[in-house]
């Protein structure tokens, strides 16, 4: 990967806080997307005591060309995992928990039941904890969507990841229109739950294609959209290289244009990821509704 521009520089994490976060996660036998996807914000988030739990194992049934998560035969679903996530959240003193997963096309319910069980376990620990979900597309199945929403998450997220033209290359086992349909279904069923999506830039798309994707997400009913710079994790050679580094002023343009389209809250900057500063984004979205 080419040398990163100066705007990617971050402070080193506090080694004590970083070590404690890793220790709690290991103690509870949990995975995080922070490590599994080699997120560049891991140090900053762990420094704040924030992490995105990745349930249903660390092997994905899909092989998207932007992701470092391992592809292969997944493990059996662990019925104790939801309670371990809840216990870890309590041990870390979290008030806002983000849950995502590998894609599990091998399961009858595609993992929806484990998401629902995890939300319930966390809420049973404390109803004051807010829970944000970042789910696979569940093949746009209504039964899976309803099972997850019935558990009571506060934010329901599913990422389209990229613009329409690049989606077949980047997500060969997914489908752009299916993701948009799924987000629209969520908006119809979700009531007061915030519906969220995100995409990466720097993969060869044009600015106009990004604006078109934002319009598609607005039309699908998304309340919150994140836009961040793609960085190739270079894990096993399947990931695409970075085509361009989008400048901060262009990211700001995406934010302004997305908000002008009527999306309630757009978070757009080079280091933004779908779960980055998730609690702050949730609170800002709530404030946008009030005003």
C-alpha positions as semicolon CSV with decimal commas, in nm:
position;residue;x (nm);y (nm);z (nm)
1;X;0,000;0,000;0,000
2;X;0,133;0,351;-0,078
3;X;0,244;0,577;0,204
4;X;-0,045;0,716;0,405
5;X;-0,116;1,090;0,386
6;X;-0,048;1,299;0,696
7;X;-0,415;1,314;0,794
8;X;-0,402;0,947;0,896
9;X;-0,157;1,008;1,179
10;X;-0,289;0,912;1,524
11;X;-0,153;0,914;1,875
12;X;-0,023;0,589;2,017
13;X;-0,272;0,417;2,252
14;X;-0,226;0,398;2,625
15;X;-0,057;0,057;2,668
16;X;-0,228;-0,006;3,002
17;X;-0,580;0,055;2,864
18;X;-0,500;-0,138;2,548
19;X;-0,373;-0,435;2,750
20;X;-0,679;-0,433;2,976
21;X;-0,917;-0,436;2,680
22;X;-0,732;-0,725;2,518
23;X;-0,723;-0,914;2,850
24;X;-1,100;-0,884;2,905
25;X;-1,172;-0,996;2,549
26;X;-0,939;-1,295;2,578
27;X;-1,078;-1,386;2,920
28;X;-1,428;-1,405;2,774
29;X;-1,317;-1,584;2,457
30;X;-1,450;-1,312;2,227
31;X;-1,358;-1,180;1,884
32;X;-1,367;-0,817;1,772
33;X;-1,392;-0,672;1,424
34;X;-1,122;-0,431;1,543
35;X;-0,869;-0,714;1,528
36;X;-1,035;-0,941;1,274
37;X;-1,068;-0,667;1,011
38;X;-0,741;-0,493;1,109
39;X;-0,915;-0,164;1,174
40;X;-0,680;0,139;1,183
41;X;-0,876;0,287;1,475
42;X;-0,825;-0,003;1,715
43;X;-0,581;0,186;1,938
44;X;-0,797;0,496;1,959
45;X;-1,117;0,306;2,031
46;X;-0,962;0,064;2,281
47;X;-0,806;0,363;2,453
48;X;-1,163;0,486;2,517
49;X;-1,283;0,142;2,626
50;X;-1,483;0,093;2,306
51;X;-1,481;-0,216;2,088
52;X;-1,703;-0,380;1,829
53;X;-1,779;-0,739;1,926
54;X;-1,782;-0,989;1,639
55;X;-2,009;-1,283;1,712
56;X;-2,059;-1,618;1,539
57;X;-1,688;-1,698;1,513
58;X;-1,404;-1,555;1,311
59;X;-1,451;-1,738;0,979
60;X;-1,685;-1,593;0,717
61;X;-1,877;-1,784;0,450
62;X;-1,818;-1,499;0,204
63;X;-1,493;-1,365;0,059
64;X;-1,538;-0,991;0,009
65;X;-1,237;-0,823;-0,149
66;X;-1,202;-0,545;0,107
67;X;-1,198;-0,752;0,425
68;X;-0,926;-0,922;0,630
69;X;-1,165;-1,156;0,815
70;X;-1,077;-1,518;0,741
71;X;-1,287;-1,707;0,489
72;X;-1,368;-2,073;0,539
73;X;-1,577;-2,330;0,723
74;X;-1,721;-2,161;1,036
75;X;-1,751;-2,317;1,378
76;X;-2,074;-2,430;1,538
77;X;-2,284;-2,157;1,700
78;X;-2,189;-2,114;2,067
79;X;-2,503;-2,075;2,282
80;X;-2,299;-1,918;2,564
81;X;-2,153;-1,644;2,346
82;X;-2,434;-1,388;2,402
83;X;-2,379;-1,405;2,778
84;X;-2,002;-1,374;2,741
85;X;-2,054;-1,058;2,536
86;X;-2,287;-0,920;2,804
87;X;-2,041;-1,011;3,080
88;X;-1,754;-0,846;2,891
89;X;-1,960;-0,531;2,837
90;X;-2,030;-0,519;3,209
91;X;-1,663;-0,582;3,296
92;X;-1,557;-0,296;3,068
93;X;-1,826;-0,064;3,200
94;X;-1,969;-0,004;2,853
95;X;-2,278;0,210;2,810
96;X;-2,290;0,160;2,433
97;X;-2,219;-0,176;2,268
98;X;-2,170;-0,246;1,897
99;X;-2,227;-0,601;1,773
100;X;-2,138;-0,731;1,429
101;X;-2,063;-1,076;1,288
102;X;-1,910;-1,274;1,011
103;X;-2,163;-1,374;0,745
104;X;-2,313;-1,716;0,816
105;X;-2,489;-1,831;0,499
106;X;-2,444;-2,185;0,632
107;X;-2,700;-2,139;0,912
108;X;-3,074;-2,189;0,872
109;X;-3,142;-1,843;1,017
110;X;-2,814;-1,696;0,883
111;X;-2,720;-1,596;1,238
112;X;-3,024;-1,381;1,317
113;X;-3,105;-1,581;1,630
114;X;-2,758;-1,524;1,776
115;X;-2,786;-1,149;1,717
116;X;-3,123;-1,147;1,892
117;X;-2,993;-1,355;2,183
118;X;-2,695;-1,121;2,225
119;X;-2,914;-0,811;2,234
120;X;-3,141;-0,972;2,493
121;X;-2,845;-1,080;2,707
122;X;-2,701;-0,728;2,708
123;X;-3,037;-0,566;2,782
124;X;-3,095;-0,815;3,063
125;X;-2,762;-0,705;3,209
126;X;-2,875;-0,341;3,193
127;X;-3,155;-0,176;3,000
128;X;-2,948;0,143;3,016
129;X;-2,693;-0,002;2,772
130;X;-2,755;0,103;2,412
131;X;-2,696;-0,168;2,152
132;X;-2,601;-0,103;1,791
133;X;-2,604;-0,387;1,541
134;X;-2,414;-0,417;1,214
135;X;-2,564;-0,720;1,045
136;X;-2,510;-0,915;0,721
137;X;-2,787;-0,896;0,460
138;X;-2,963;-1,214;0,587
139;X;-3,055;-1,264;0,218
140;X;-3,312;-0,985;0,279
141;X;-3,532;-1,229;0,470
142;X;-3,824;-1,075;0,658
143;X;-3,822;-1,345;0,926
144;X;-3,457;-1,281;1,011
145;X;-3,511;-0,905;1,019
146;X;-3,814;-0,932;1,247
147;X;-3,635;-1,172;1,484
148;X;-3,348;-0,928;1,531
149;X;-3,563;-0,618;1,568
150;X;-3,789;-0,793;1,821
151;X;-3,490;-0,817;2,058
152;X;-3,485;-0,437;2,091
153;X;-3,162;-0,295;1,942
154;X;-3,126;0,084;1,942
155;X;-2,950;0,104;1,603
156;X;-2,987;-0,139;1,314
157;X;-2,704;-0,120;1,063
158;X;-2,616;-0,289;0,736
159;X;-2,342;-0,158;0,509
160;X;-2,363;-0,131;0,131
161;X;-1,981;-0,089;0,145
162;X;-1,932;0,066;-0,201
163;X;-2,099;0,221;-0,505
164;X;-2,321;0,021;-0,739
165;X;-2,063;-0,024;-1,018
166;X;-1,797;-0,168;-0,789
167;X;-2,024;-0,382;-0,574
168;X;-2,000;-0,701;-0,787
169;X;-1,620;-0,680;-0,772
170;X;-1,592;-0,592;-0,404
171;X;-1,879;-0,806;-0,273
172;X;-1,918;-1,094;-0,522
173;X;-2,153;-1,294;-0,300
174;X;-2,368;-0,995;-0,205
175;X;-2,593;-0,771;-0,413
176;X;-2,624;-0,391;-0,412
177;X;-3,000;-0,385;-0,470
178;X;-3,059;-0,658;-0,214
179;X;-2,876;-0,451;0,048
180;X;-3,081;-0,142;-0,037
181;X;-3,400;-0,348;-0,024
182;X;-3,299;-0,488;0,315
183;X;-3,235;-0,138;0,453
184;X;-3,575;-0,029;0,324
185;X;-3,739;-0,327;0,492
186;X;-3,564;-0,234;0,816
187;X;-3,685;0,125;0,795
188;X;-4,043;0,003;0,745
189;X;-4,027;-0,234;1,044
190;X;-3,789;-0,057;1,281
191;X;-4,014;0,206;1,439
192;X;-3,793;0,438;1,647
193;X;-3,480;0,229;1,589
194;X;-3,216;0,419;1,391
195;X;-3,130;0,262;1,054
196;X;-2,765;0,301;0,957
197;X;-2,540;0,217;0,664
198;X;-2,188;0,293;0,547
199;X;-1,955;0,285;0,253
200;X;-1,584;0,309;0,178
201;X;-1,424;0,532;-0,084
202;X;-1,089;0,519;-0,257
203;X;-1,162;0,202;-0,454
204;X;-1,190;0,364;-0,797
205;X;-1,535;0,521;-0,766
206;X;-1,610;0,877;-0,878
207;X;-1,746;1,149;-0,650
208;X;-2,071;1,145;-0,847
209;X;-2,107;0,772;-0,782
210;X;-2,062;0,837;-0,410
211;X;-2,334;1,103;-0,419
212;X;-2,560;0,860;-0,605
213;X;-2,498;0,599;-0,333
214;X;-2,592;0,856;-0,068
215;X;-2,917;0,927;-0,255
216;X;-2,989;0,555;-0,269
217;X;-2,936;0,526;0,105
218;X;-3,159;0,828;0,168
219;X;-3,432;0,670;-0,048
220;X;-3,392;0,343;0,143
221;X;-3,471;0,529;0,466
222;X;-3,130;0,544;0,635
223;X;-3,109;0,785;0,928
224;X;-2,731;0,764;0,962
225;X;-2,461;0,708;0,698
226;X;-2,084;0,678;0,745
227;X;-1,824;0,739;0,474
228;X;-1,457;0,651;0,524
229;X;-1,136;0,584;0,336
230;X;-1,069;0,228;0,223
231;X;-0,734;0,093;0,340
232;X;-0,632;-0,245;0,206
233;X;-0,565;-0,482;0,497
234;X;-0,337;-0,691;0,274
235;X;-0,419;-1,003;0,473
236;X;-0,428;-1,287;0,219
237;X;-0,392;-1,126;-0,123
238;X;-0,760;-1,117;-0,218
239;X;-0,809;-0,756;-0,108
240;X;-0,812;-0,478;-0,365
241;X;-0,543;-0,207;-0,357
242;X;-0,622;0,155;-0,273
243;X;-0,702;0,346;-0,592
244;X;-0,688;0,695;-0,439
245;X;-0,670;0,875;-0,109
246;X;-0,974;1,099;-0,083
247;X;-0,888;1,435;0,072
248;X;-1,058;1,570;0,386
249;X;-1,229;1,849;0,190
250;X;-1,396;1,594;-0,040
251;X;-1,512;1,397;0,262
252;X;-1,662;1,716;0,397
253;X;-1,839;1,767;0,065
254;X;-1,991;1,419;0,093
255;X;-2,117;1,510;0,441
256;X;-2,271;1,839;0,330
257;X;-2,436;1,688;0,023
258;X;-2,570;1,388;0,216
259;X;-2,722;1,613;0,480
260;X;-2,869;1,836;0,208
261;X;-3,039;1,528;0,061
262;X;-3,216;1,477;0,392
263;X;-3,006;1,210;0,565
264;X;-3,033;1,300;0,932
265;X;-2,668;1,246;1,016
266;X;-2,367;1,184;0,790
267;X;-2,025;1,107;0,938
268;X;-1,763;1,146;0,666
269;X;-1,385;1,159;0,716
270;X;-1,079;0,952;0,620
271;X;-1,065;0,744;0,939
272;X;-1,440;0,694;0,976
273;X;-1,563;0,336;0,996
274;X;-1,920;0,218;1,047
275;X;-1,871;0,165;1,421
276;X;-1,615;0,444;1,479
277;X;-1,737;0,682;1,752
278;X;-2,068;0,496;1,734
279;X;-2,204;0,633;2,062
280;X;-2,127;0,993;1,963
281;X;-2,288;0,932;1,623
282;X;-2,600;0,789;1,788
283;X;-2,632;1,091;2,016
284;X;-2,579;1,332;1,725
285;X;-2,849;1,153;1,526
286;X;-3,090;1,184;1,819
287;X;-3,014;1,555;1,842
288;X;-3,079;1,591;1,468
289;X;-3,426;1,444;1,518
290;X;-3,502;1,687;1,802
291;X;-3,400;1,988;1,596
